[in-house]
Amino acid sequence: MTRIKCCGMTRVEDALLAAQLGADAIGVVFTARSRRRVSLERARAICRALPPFVSTVALFMDDDAGLVQEAIDVVQPDLLQFHGNERDDWCAQFDRRYLKAIAMGEGAAALPRLREYPGAAGLLLDGHGLGEAGGSGKAFDWTLMPKDLAQPLILAGGLTPANVAEAVRIARPWAVDVASGIESTPGIKDPQKMADFVRAVREASAG
C-alpha cells in the first residue's frame, strides 16, 4: 500500500482532516524560502493535535543548524526532511531519522545524487530544479524512479488527484508527497482535493 504524506500544513483543521482521510504523515515547513512556512508554536499545535499513528515531518532547506535543533526541541517531529544542498553527514548530526529530497528537474542527470545519502531513512524525488524550493507543483518523468535502491523512495512534484493514480502505477513508490496539488491557496488545503487524492492513491495501490 502506497503511503501518503500531506505537506505544507499551516492549520490544525487541515492536518486533522488529512489524518481522518487516511494520510500516513503530515509535513510542516520551517524554511524561510517557502510560502508555507509556519512558526514553531503553530507547528507544535498542529503536531500535538494529531491522533496516534500519524507521523510528523519537519522540512528545512539549507537552514541553520540552530533552527533545526530548535524545531526538534519544540515540535518533536518524527522525521526531518532536507530539501537543499545539505550533505549526508550534516543531515545526520541531529540524531534523528531524516528524508533527503533530490531535485529531479534536470531528469536522469540527477540520479547519481540518490547515492550520496546512505544515512537517509528515505529519498524524496521532487520535480523542482537543483537549488529551487520544493512545493512548486512541477512534475518529472516518473519512469526515472530507480528500482535498485534499498532505501524507500517517495514521489513528489506536481501530483494532483487527477494524475496521482497514474504516477503510482508507473513509479510504484513507497509513498507519495503532496502539497500544492491539494490546496486552494498556498498553505490552505482543499477538503475535496484531499479526499480525492487519498482515494486515488488507495485505489491505484490496490490495483
Salt bridges, closest charged atoms under 4 A:
GLU13 OE2 - ARG11 NE 3.68
ASP14 OD2 - ARG11 NE 3.01
ASP24 OD2 - ARG202 NH2 3.42
ASP89 OD1 - ARG87 NE 3.11
GLU106 OE2 - ARG113 NH1 2.95
ASP126 OD2 - HIS128 ND1 3.31
GLU132 OE1 - LYS138 NZ 3.07
ASP148 OD2 - ARG115 NH2 3.03
ASP177 OD2 - LYS5 NZ 2.53
GLU183 OE2 - ARG36 NE 2.76
GLU183 OE2 - LYS189 NZ 2.73
ASP196 OD1 - ARG199 NH1 2.87
